[in-house]
Amino acid sequence: MCTSIGIVTQDGYHLLGRTMDWDTLRVGPLFLPRGYQWQTVFDHRTYQNRYALVGGGLANAKLVDVSDGVNEKGLMVQKLTFDHGGQLTEARHADKVQLAARELALYLLGRFASIAEIEAHLSEIELMSDTNSDVKYGHAEQHYAVMDATGRMVVIEPSQAPLRLRENPLGVLTNHPNFDSQIRRLHDYVTFSPAFEQGTVPLNTYHVTTGELSGKKTPPGAYSPSARFMRAAYMKELADQPVDLTMGVATTSHLLDTVTVPQSKRHRPTFSVYRSIAVAETCTYYFQAYAQLGMTALTLTPELAAQPTPQLYRND
């Protein structure tokens, strides 16, 4: 289970933060170079990345897995569990890019510079069950939060074929139900602006509600996906828009505090094993493991982007 929050600062920086809720920490900060080649576990077709990226994940001789990150063009992608919502494809199609669901974040970050580019090619991509795969990898249901340097933020959901791209000016996503259902439930807690209701919110609009809370419910304090969605959206709408990048990182971190799940083995198997914040304009990825007091900052400088070798970093 996870929570995603997108932020735009007054001076034009774009940040995408998230919690990663799982039973144990399996990943760390990583760098993948331009030209990086990898094979999908579905049919072992080889893909070559166009763009360098930094993010959270792992890469070795047998497996590459990117959970979230930012590429050198400022595209930011996160994958989140999507309970009871995924409709995966079974039949092989030679003319399609066919991937396991967990591979889509890596594919998007490696191949595209913007959401507009993704939108133009989304119909070419199919997320596959393992019914006809080369190896069995289970039935992972995921959806994806995507933001770029224009300020556009979208949700990609495998709730239908072809994949669906849904605008997300609210800037919040959790695990289930689907995004439209989450928005409908949020009406009990906030009053959306006319532009939001009409689907005409300008890019880089920070608040999409009126701020009027009279007669509205107070968000629940639970850690269910629905409760985290309501609380994250509510708190983001109450928070001032950050004036600059420093305040943007701080505000994103504080908003993530409201949905960070503490470790509690007696009551739940998962907790927020790490939090991350990506910044489009600086191509910086901040990583904070559960037991880590500060954040590890990894910036995709031109010098790093030109390096030929993948790199995994310690997060302590």
N, C-alpha and C positions, 0 to 999 in steps of 0.2 A: 504494500500500500504506500502511496506517495502523494505529495501535494506540490503543485507547480504555481509559481507567482511571477508574473511579468511586470516590470516597472520601467517607466520612462521619466528621466529627470527634467527639470526645467531648462537645463542647458543642453539637452539633446542626447544624453547617453541612454542606452537601452540595455536592461539587465533581465536575465531570466534565472530565477532561483528555484530550488526544489529541495524537498526532503526525499531521501531514499529509505523506505521502511522495509526491512527484511529481517531475517532471523540471525544473520551474521554478516560481517563485513567481508566481501569477496573481492573488492576492486580498490583501486587507488588512482591518483592522477597519472595521466599518460599523454604522450605525444605520438602522433602518427604522421609520417612525412608525405609530401606530394609523391604521387606514383606508387603509393603503398598498394600491394596486391593481396587479395584475400579470396577465399573460396566459400561460397554459401554451403551450409550443411545440407540444404535441400537436394541439390543436384550436382554439387561440386563445380559449378560454373565459376570461372575466375573473373573478378572485377578489379579494376584499377582506379584508385582514388585520384581525382584531379587536384584536390586541395588538401593542404596540411591542416591538422586539427589538434586541439588540446581538449581534454575532458576527463571523465571518470570511466574506468573500465579496466580491461586486461587484454593482453596480447601475448601469445606464445606460438610455438611451432604448430600446435594443434587447434588453437582457438583464438579468435579475436571477438571481443564483446565490448561495445561502447554503450554506456547507459545514458550519457548526456555529454554535451560539450559545445564548443564554438569553433568554427573553421576560420581560415584566413580572410574570408569575405564577410565575416560578421554574422553568418547564419548560425543560429543556436537551436538545438534539438534535444528533447528529453523523451525517453520512453517511460510510460507508467502502466502498471497493471490495469487491465480493463475487464473486470469481473463480469461474466455472463453477457458479454457484448460482442465478442468477435465472431465473425463469419469468415472462416478461412477457406481457401480454394484447395481442391484436391487434384484436379486434372493437370497434367503437364502441358504447357504451351511454349513452343520453342521461340515464339515471337515476343514473349513477355519476360520481364525481370521477375523471377520467382524466388522469394526469400522466406526464410523463417522469420516470424514476427520480431524476434529479438535483434535481427540484423538490419532493420529498416533505419534506425538512427544512424548507424555507421554508413549505410548507403547514401542517405540524404546529406550528411555532413561531408562525405567524400566527393560527392558529385555535383552539388548545386550551390549557387552563390546567393540565392534569394528564394523567398516563398513564391514569387511569380514564376521562377524557373521550375520549382517543384510542381506548381499547379499545371504548367504546360505539359508535364511528363507523368503526372500521377496515374493516368489511365494505363500506362505501360507496366505498372508495378502490381504484382499480386503477392499477397501474404499466404503462405502455404501451410496446410496441415501436414502431418508426417505420414499420411496414408500411402502416398506414392513416393516418399523421399528415399534418398540413398541410405540414410541412417535415421533411426527414431530419435526424436528430440522432444516429444511430449506435445501438449496442446496449450502453449502459452498464449494467453489473451492479453494484448497490449493496445494502448492508443498513445498518441504522441502530441506533445506541446512543442510548437515551432514558433520562433520569433526571429526577425531579421533587423538589419540596421535602418530600415525605413520606419520601424515602429509597428509594423503589421504583425499580429499574433494570430495563429490559427490552431485548431485541433484537427488532427488526422485520425479518423476512426475507421476500423475495419468492420463496421456494422452492416456494410453492404458491399457489393462488387459492381463497378470499380470502387476503389477507396474513396471515402468522402472527406472533403476538406471543408471545415466549418470555421467562419470568422470568430475570433474571440477577443473583442475589445475590452471585455471585463478583465482578462489577464489572469484567470485562475482556473485550475483543473485539478481534479482528484481522480478516483478510480471507477466509481460507478454511482448511479446509473449513467446513461449516455449524457453527453453535454447538454442537449436540449432539455432533458428531464431535470438536470441540475439547475438550469436557469429558471425553469418553471417553479421549482421549489423555492428559489431565492426570492421570489416575489413576496413571500410572507415576511421577509426580513428587511427589505429595502424597497424604495420606489425608484425605478429606472427612469432615466431622462427620456424625453420624447425621441431624441436621436437614436438612443439605444433600441427603443421599442420599434422604431421604423427601419433599423438596420443601416443608419446613415452616420454613425459615429466617425468623425474625422480621425485620421491617423494621429497618434501621439496625444490623444485625449486621456488624461489620467483618471478623472472621476467620471463614471457613467451613470451615477445615481443623483438624485436631487439633494441628498443629504438630509431629507426629512424623514425622521424615524418615529414620529408620533403615531401611536396605535400599532406599531410593528412588533413582531416577536423579537426576543433576544436569542442570538444563536446558541445552540447547544454546546456543552462543554465536552462531549464525548469525542472519541478518536475514530469513529466510523468514517468512511469516505464522505458520506453526505454531510455529517457534522463538520468535518474539516473544511469542506467546500464552503459551507455557509459562513463559518468563522473566518476563513481566510479572505473571502470576498468582502465580508462586513468590515473587518479590520482594515483592509486595504482602502476601502471607501472612506473610512473615518480618518485615516492617516493623511497628513499633509504631503503634497507632492515634493519629493526631495529636490533641493536646489541645484545640486551638483553630484559628481560621481561619488565622492566620499560619503555624502549623505545618502546617496542611492544604495550603496553597499550596506550601510548601516540600517537603513529603513527595510531593505529586503531581508536582512538578517533578523531584525526584530519581528517582522511579520512571520517569518518562518518559525520563530519562537512559539507563536500561538498555535502551531500545528505540529510541532516536534513531539514525537511519541517517546516517552521515557521507557527505559528498559524495565520490564516487570514480568519476570518469568512465571510468576504465579498466576498471572491473569491473561497474558497474550504471548504468542510465540515471536511476534515481530516488534521492532522498535526502529527509530530513526538512526540507522547505522551510519549515515553521513548526510550532510547538507552541502549543496554547492550553489554558486552564483557565477554565471557567465556574463561577460560584458562584450557587446558587439563591437564597439568602436575601438577598444584597446586589445581585443582578442585575448582577454584574460579570463582564466578559470580559477575560481576560488573553491577550495575543497576543505571540508571540516569533518573529520571522523567523530563518532560519538564521544570518544574519550579525549578528544583533542581540544584544548582550550582556545587556541588560535586557529586561523585559517592558513592553509598552504596556497600561495598565489603562483600560478603558472601562466606566463604571458607568451603568446605566440609571436615573438619578434621576427623580423625578416631573416635574421641570422639563424634562428631555430627552424623556421619554415624551410630553409634551404638545406637542412641536415638530412642525410639519406636514411638514417637508422631510427626505427621506433625506439621509444624510451619509456620505461615505467619508473615512477618516482616514489620514494618513501613519503608517507603522509604524516610523519612525526616531526 
